[in-house]
Amino acid sequence: MISRTALILVTGFWVTMNVLLWRAEYGQHSSAGSAVPAEVVWRKILTAPDSSSLTILHHGKKVGFCQWMTSIGEELSQIQEETGAPEGMIRRIMGYRLQLEGNVSSDHIGNRVRFEGSLTLTTNQIWQDFNLRIILRPTVLEVHSSAREQRVRFNVDDGEQKFERVIKYSQLNNPQALLQEFGGPIAGGLLNNFAAFGAQAQGAALNAGLKWEGREDSMRIGHSPVRTYRLQTLLLDRYHITIFVSRVGEILRVELPDEIVLVNDHLAAF
C-alpha cells in the first residue's frame, strides 16, 4: 500500500514538473510573438559560434548559395597589481565583422555572379566599414564605404576599361542628379536601371534608417518545433525583410522582396 502511494506521488510529481517545464519553455513568458529587443538578437547573430550555409531561392527555384560568417575583434589587456607586476590577461571585445560570400545565376544575366561582402561594426553595433565585390566575368565591380570618410568609392573593371568614382554621402540625397552625372561606360548603364525609383526614393536609403523589430517565434524542423527569434523591417517603407534566427544566433531563413528566400542548408534537408 505504501509503495503504491509512493508510486502515485512520484508519478504526479513527474507529470507536474514536466507541465511546468513545458510552460516555462513555450508558455506566456516566451510565447511566439513576444517582443525581444532587436539589439539582443543582433548580438546573438554577431557572436554565433558557427557560420550559416544558405541556399538562395527565387520564386521557389534554387539560383545559388551563400555563406554567412561572423567574427569578433578582440584585444588582450593585461591586469596589473599596484606593484606593476602582470597578474593575468583578459580579452576585450573591440568590434564585430560580418562576411557574406556566394554566387547566384539568372536566366536574364546568362552567367553566374559571384559576390563577396563584409561589414565592420563597433561594440555598440554601429557600422564603420563596408566592402562589396561583385564578379560577373569579365566585369568586376567593387564598392567601398567608410563611416569616417563619409564617402562611397566605386571601381569597375570590364577587362578592357577601368572606371573609378568617389561619391560623398551628401550627394546620395539626390540620386536623380547623381545618375545624370554618373559617367563610365559600364557603371552608368548599370545605375540607370534604378532610375525608376523616381523622386519618391530620393534620399530614402539615408533618411529612413532601417528600424528592426525583434520577436519570439518558432519553426518546425522535421517533426519538432524549434524556438527561434524573428527580425523584421521595412526597406523604403514598402519592402518587407524578415530574418529567422536560432537561439544561438545561426541564420535559419531570410525572406527578401521579389520572393527571394535564403534557407539554411539544415532546414533545406527536411
LINVENHU-V159025 format. One record per pair of residues at least 6 apart in sequence whose C-alpha atoms are under 6 Angstrom apart, sorted by sequence separation. I is the first residue (numbers start at 1). J is the second residue. If there is no record, write none. Layout:
I | J
I | J
This chain:
56 | 62
57 | 63
80 | 86
121 | 127
134 | 140
145 | 151
156 | 162
182 | 188
219 | 225
220 | 226
234 | 240
245 | 251
255 | 261
56 | 63
80 | 87
105 | 112
120 | 127
121 | 128
134 | 141
145 | 152
156 | 163
219 | 226
245 | 252
254 | 261
56 | 64
79 | 87
104 | 112
120 | 128
133 | 141
144 | 152
155 | 163
218 | 226
233 | 241
244 | 252
254 | 262
56 | 65
79 | 88
104 | 113
120 | 129
133 | 142
144 | 153
155 | 164
218 | 227
232 | 241
244 | 253
253 | 262
55 | 65
78 | 88
103 | 113
119 | 129
132 | 142
143 | 153
154 | 164
218 | 228
232 | 242
243 | 253
253 | 263
54 | 65
78 | 89
103 | 114
119 | 130
132 | 143
143 | 154
154 | 165
217 | 228
231 | 242
243 | 254
253 | 264
54 | 66
77 | 89
102 | 114
103 | 115
118 | 130
131 | 143
142 | 154
153 | 165
217 | 229
231 | 243
242 | 254
252 | 264
77 | 90
102 | 115
118 | 131
131 | 144
142 | 155
153 | 166
216 | 229
217 | 230
230 | 243
242 | 255
53 | 67
76 | 90
101 | 115
117 | 131
130 | 144
141 | 155
152 | 166
215 | 229
230 | 244
241 | 255
52 | 67
76 | 91
101 | 116
117 | 132
130 | 145
141 | 156
152 | 167
215 | 230
229 | 244
241 | 256
52 | 68
75 | 91
100 | 116
116 | 132
129 | 145
140 | 156
151 | 167
214 | 230
229 | 245
51 | 68
75 | 92
100 | 117
116 | 133
129 | 146
140 | 157
151 | 168
214 | 231
228 | 245
51 | 69
74 | 92
99 | 117
115 | 133
128 | 146
139 | 157
151 | 169
213 | 231
228 | 246
239 | 257
74 | 93
99 | 118
115 | 134
128 | 147
139 | 158
150 | 169
213 | 232
228 | 247
73 | 93
74 | 94
98 | 118
114 | 134
138 | 158
212 | 232
73 | 94
98 | 119
114 | 135
138 | 159
163 | 184
212 | 233
73 | 95
97 | 119
113 | 135
211 | 233
73 | 96
97 | 120
113 | 136
46 | 70
72 | 96
96 | 120
71 | 96
96 | 121
71 | 97
95 | 121
70 | 97
95 | 122
175 | 202
70 | 98
95 | 123
174 | 202
69 | 98
173 | 202
69 | 99
173 | 203
68 | 99
68 | 100
204 | 236
67 | 100
67 | 101
66 | 101
66 | 102
65 | 102
65 | 103
64 | 103
64 | 104
63 | 104
63 | 105
222 | 270
38 | 213
38 | 214
37 | 214
36 | 214
35 | 214
36 | 215
35 | 215
34 | 215
33 | 215
34 | 216
33 | 216
32 | 216
33 | 217
32 | 217
52 | 251
48 | 248
59 | 259
48 | 249
58 | 259
58 | 260
57 | 260
45 | 249
57 | 261
44 | 249
56 | 261
56 | 262
55 | 262
54 | 262
55 | 263
54 | 263
54 | 264
53 | 264
54 | 265
53 | 265
